[in-house]
Amino acid sequence: MEGLIQVIVQIWLIYTVIGIVFSMLFFKFGLVTVDESAENTTWKFKLLISPGMLIFWPLFALKWKRSGS
Amino acid sequence: MGVNYKAVQWNRQKKNYDVVLWMIIGGIVLLFSSLQLVIHPEITAETLIIRTSALTAFVLLHLILMIGPLARLDTRFLPLLYNRRHLGVSMFLIALIHGAFSIIQFHALGDVNPIVSVFTSNPNYQSISEFPFQILGFIALLILFLMAATSHDFWLKNLSPEIWKGLHMGVYLAYGLVIAHVATGALQYENHPVYWGILFVGFTAVATLHIFASIKENKVLTALKTNAVNEGFVEVLNVESIPISGAKAVFIHNQNIAIFRYLNRISAVHNVCKHQMGPLGEGEIVDGCITCPWHGYQYIPENGRAPEPFIEKLHTYSVKVIDGKVWVNPTPKPEGTYVEPAILEQQ
């Protein structure tokens, strides 16, 4: 049981770290491509949406990829 | 296209709401911490923070859950609904203080990862009095985090209103987990009947308000549907099944009707183009006009008239939207008759 929980927590940590790296790149290069209403938004806005980005980053990776293709 | 996002769309009303909210939160914190100090004079600062934040978040969660049905029962409560998302985020932050201090106090001092320790330190799943209640609280906190993190309009747009709404209905699951967390946790130690009574009163208040609001809504809906039937309307399809700026065709009472969804409105016209009998319901709205998929003949959705200088006219039909369903009166209006479109509720 403990081993399984440890694995889940490790995967969660890795997922979150990838989310942090993705968010930084996405806010810099992809956000406006995916949602044009995010043009000229402040760092406060990006800070507010960043916790959610740590969860939903795969969705935005997909959207970013589609918008570029 | 839309207005660019802002971190918070501040206005005077929202500022007033937040000032009152944080005055209330301050009052609750003061009240609960004073009570704790009176009842347990030996209490440590960490325990005081854990208990006060728990009680404050618990009260706020009840308020949040009661605002919705209260506003449906009596419109005077609508102002409370106005900035409920700030209330929700505030409640989450206070619950986070409770969760963080609890994990630090009870799980951070060993050599096991504190999060792992939450799930593994107490294996008494068969016992009620010793149930690992912290797991329930932890999962509830994760749900509340998910909701707080996606409270900005950015998420409403990018997750889609349907998914966003579904996600935020998770508050009821979180509430159930919190009730179980309190019942199997704090109330196993502080088991005076008064505490159980307070828990019961809170739960009953939330449940009763939801039941009354639901009964009232059902009554209103039943009355609306009865009136619609009496006026000759027929329920035909879900609003969501009609593509935006598009249409769905229905055949009822020998009438071939195209129902269009555009600019948050619904209109219905005869489904046959005057030019070469093309199926208008397979067309779409272009430049505000119904546009035939065959040769591009156009009609104004509200009155079925071709824009000037053209003179073609279609039959129009009365429409209503009740509880997300489109109702149509299949009796055709004379060609070119203006019919008020049904307005859809803003998401």
Chai-1 contact restraints between the chains, C-beta under 6 A:
chainA,res_idxA,chainB,res_idxB,connection_type,confidence,min_distance_angstrom,max_distance_angstrom,comment,restraint_id
A,E2,B,T120,contact,1.0,0.0,6.0,A-B,restraint_1
A,I5,B,V116,contact,1.0,0.0,6.0,A-B,restraint_2
A,I5,B,F119,contact,1.0,0.0,6.0,A-B,restraint_3
A,I5,B,T120,contact,1.0,0.0,6.0,A-B,restraint_4
A,Q6,B,V116,contact,1.0,0.0,6.0,A-B,restraint_5
A,V9,B,I115,contact,1.0,0.0,6.0,A-B,restraint_6
A,V9,B,V116,contact,1.0,0.0,6.0,A-B,restraint_7
A,S37,B,G2,contact,1.0,0.0,6.0,A-B,restraint_8
A,S37,B,N4,contact,1.0,0.0,6.0,A-B,restraint_9
A,S37,B,Y5,contact,1.0,0.0,6.0,A-B,restraint_10
A,A38,B,Y5,contact,1.0,0.0,6.0,A-B,restraint_11
A,E39,B,N4,contact,1.0,0.0,6.0,A-B,restraint_12
A,N40,B,N4,contact,1.0,0.0,6.0,A-B,restraint_13
A,T41,B,Y5,contact,1.0,0.0,6.0,A-B,restraint_14
A,T42,B,A7,contact,1.0,0.0,6.0,A-B,restraint_15
A,K44,B,A7,contact,1.0,0.0,6.0,A-B,restraint_16
A,F45,B,Y5,contact,1.0,0.0,6.0,A-B,restraint_17
A,F45,B,A7,contact,1.0,0.0,6.0,A-B,restraint_18
A,L48,B,A7,contact,1.0,0.0,6.0,A-B,restraint_19
A,L48,B,H152,contact,1.0,0.0,6.0,A-B,restraint_20
A,I49,B,H152,contact,1.0,0.0,6.0,A-B,restraint_21
A,I49,B,F154,contact,1.0,0.0,6.0,A-B,restraint_22
A,P51,B,A149,contact,1.0,0.0,6.0,A-B,restraint_23
A,G52,B,A149,contact,1.0,0.0,6.0,A-B,restraint_24
A,G52,B,T150,contact,1.0,0.0,6.0,A-B,restraint_25
A,G52,B,W155,contact,1.0,0.0,6.0,A-B,restraint_26
